[in-house]
Amino acid sequence: MTVRGAGVAPMRKRSAAARVKFHQGFLVPAIATFLLAFATFTGAIAAESALSAADPACLGCHSIEGLEKKLPSGESLSLNVPGEAFARSVHRAIRCVGCHADVDLASHPATTTDIRSLREYSIARAAGCRLCHDAAFKEHEGSLHSARVREGDPLAPVCTGCHGSHTVSPKTAYETCVRCHAAALGAHGKWLPNARLHHEVVSCAACHAPAAPRMLDLRLYDSATKRWVTEKEGAPLFEQLASSADADGNGLDAAELRNLLREVNRDAATPMTLRGRVELRTGVEAHRLVGKAQAIRACDSCHRYGAEPFENVTVSMAGPDGRPLRYPAQKEILSSALAVESLPEFYAIGGTRSTFLDVLFALALLAGIGVPVGHMTVKWLFRKNRSRRDRSGGGDDAR
């Protein structure tokens, strides 16, 4: 029994070692792989819950990172669709089938493809945007971008080149344009005074779509963080506050604008102000872009009293998805003394003429000129009078 017991102990040790090796070499990686796949799947399902219960079959595969398709051109077409990003996209409401109605799940994925290159695919897919965005598509057809696409320029952007595809979200024109036109700021700086500020507060399309009507949007701005203020998801307060402040319903006047800002800043950690942006009245016209030779370069298009952008004024706040929530305002707020406190972040030289500020400037100018001139005049008279007294006193002593 002792001999047999002595032989069993090493066998048990070898068996235990084998179990450890099995756990480390197979079971642990297998569990890890399962958990990773489960997390990917549940992450996709969580994203789909924000979209629609009808799309799990699509995101179940297309949410896998690195999923791609090799094309005859030798390029790789990414098939990955980030579920969470798609859930935040403005396209989430139309679901996958909204753009991919031609896909038959019974035969998907197809073993063959008629896609020859990325460029060809981008142009073909962009045509589908017309189903919902026909007006913008027509404007784009008359743009410089569309002309270059027809000429075969491989760098000319199509719809997805500017807006993306599965992660479409509102962006300012500057954020969109600068991705391709990174040298624009430097080029504008050669002739445009304070070019950086102009790029921040003037939409690119406001100058590069010269035929489109423009407007001034006064948007809530956090001067502490240097960011536009965004309304929280599920808490639509801005439009309610604006409509409550606009007692007569004919657009915010200067006093109503001041009351609106007080309500907006009531519980704010740092006070928010309004910063003006010259933009197009609708985003559709922004697609008819022209080249720099036809773009607006005249300063007096904005920097003169009664300029067209300042005839239409709105007050806004960025919504949860980035799109501005606009409320109409009276154009007179730009020249009202009551709005000076409300608009510290906006003043267009020559464009927003305030009678009150003009009077203050005139008084300051007169004081700036009058005080030293008066002082010099009094000093001259005093010296003249003293010189006369000195001469008179000198004559009496001589006698």
Secondary structure, 3 states (H helix, E strand, C coil): CHHHHHHHHHHHHHHHHHHHHHHHHHHHHHHHHHHHHHHHHHHHHHHHHCCCCCCHHHHHHHCCCCCEEECCCCCEEECCCCHHHHHHCCCHHHCHHHCCCCCCHHHCCCCCCCCCCHHHHHHHHHHHHHHCCHHHHHHHHCCHHHHHHHCCCCCCCCHHHHHCCCCCCCCCHHHHHCCCCCCHHHHHHCCCCCHHHHHHHECHHHHHCCCCCEEEEEEEEECCCCEECECCCCCCCHHHHHHHHCCCCCCECHHHHHHHHHHHCCCCCCCCEEEEEEEECCCHHHHCCCCCCCCCCCHHHCCCCCCHHHHCEEEEEECCCCCEEEEEECHHHHHCHHHCCCCCCCCCCCCCCCHHHHHHHHHHHHHHHHHHHHHHHHHHHHHHHHHHHHHHHHHHHHC
